Amino acid sequence: MLAAHRPVIRALPGSPSRLATRRNYPYYVFMQPFIVVIPARFASTRLPGKPLLDLCGAPMIVRVAEQGRLSGADEIWIATDHGGVAEAVTRAGFKVCMTREDHVSGTDRIAEVCAAQGFDDDAIVVNVQGDEPLIAPTLIRDVALHLRAHRAAAMATACHPIDDAAPMSDPNVVKVVLDANGDALYFSRAPIPYARDARAATPAFRHIGIYAYRVAFLKKFTQLAPAAIEQCEALEQLRALWHGYKIAVSVTHTPPAAGVDTAADLENARKAYMLKHLHPTQ
């Protein structure tokens, strides 16, 4: 094999023991940049002012951006409609795009960033939720690489196997069923696939709420009419499936860290952050 055609072997930032080649992506995938955009809405019903809440010495939104930076993304943008959030992330050295206040979803907010910054149609943008300060940088990069490697897909996301029965019946746990190519067939809050006969049970997967998009698709997505199944399940990704777009799904065997929705979640995140970052040998 000629040296010019060897796969690029590169340790992922923030995780030197894991190599990006572990998924056998083609070498050209690693030559393409990707962008992380983090929607940060200040108003929160359950946890007001969530993006600016302190997480071990920095606002939570800054901790999320730091994880994005460790993923190897070429650019990190925070999309917000709040001046205080913009000031905090700018002070920390991250880019900010001020967006409208009336967006109904983070996807719409990200689409506005893409339009405002003039990102190329072929660029890949990863939507990282602003309330996940412990998200693994490798997960962010994996989703971007997965979309890059699956050219027929308009977007990509991730999932992990469900190992016990409780999450299957929990409507707050979104499940996904995959086809033979690893693309999403359907997402649901219901237990899918349903094991009518225990002897014929098949692996079940929990959806992880991270998305990578091609910018050209994002422009189309915001113009698509909402689908009945999307409104029934309250799952925005079903709009893409309803309109015939493919969603490639990266399977990981490592469940993601919990996001922050409540005061108890925030306290747990602080403890986990301290254990991981302030006491790395433990």
Beta strands, then each sheet from edge to edge (+ up, - down):
strand 1: 11-12
strand 2: 15-19
strand 3: 35-40
strand 4: 75-80
strand 5: 95-98
strand 6: 124-127
strand 7: 155-161
strand 8: 175-178
strand 9: 184-188
strand 10: 205-214
strand 11: 247-251
sheet 1: 1+ 2-
sheet 2: 5+ 4+ 3+ 6+ 10- 7+ 11+
sheet 3: 5+ 4+ 3+ 6+ 10- 8+ 9-
end
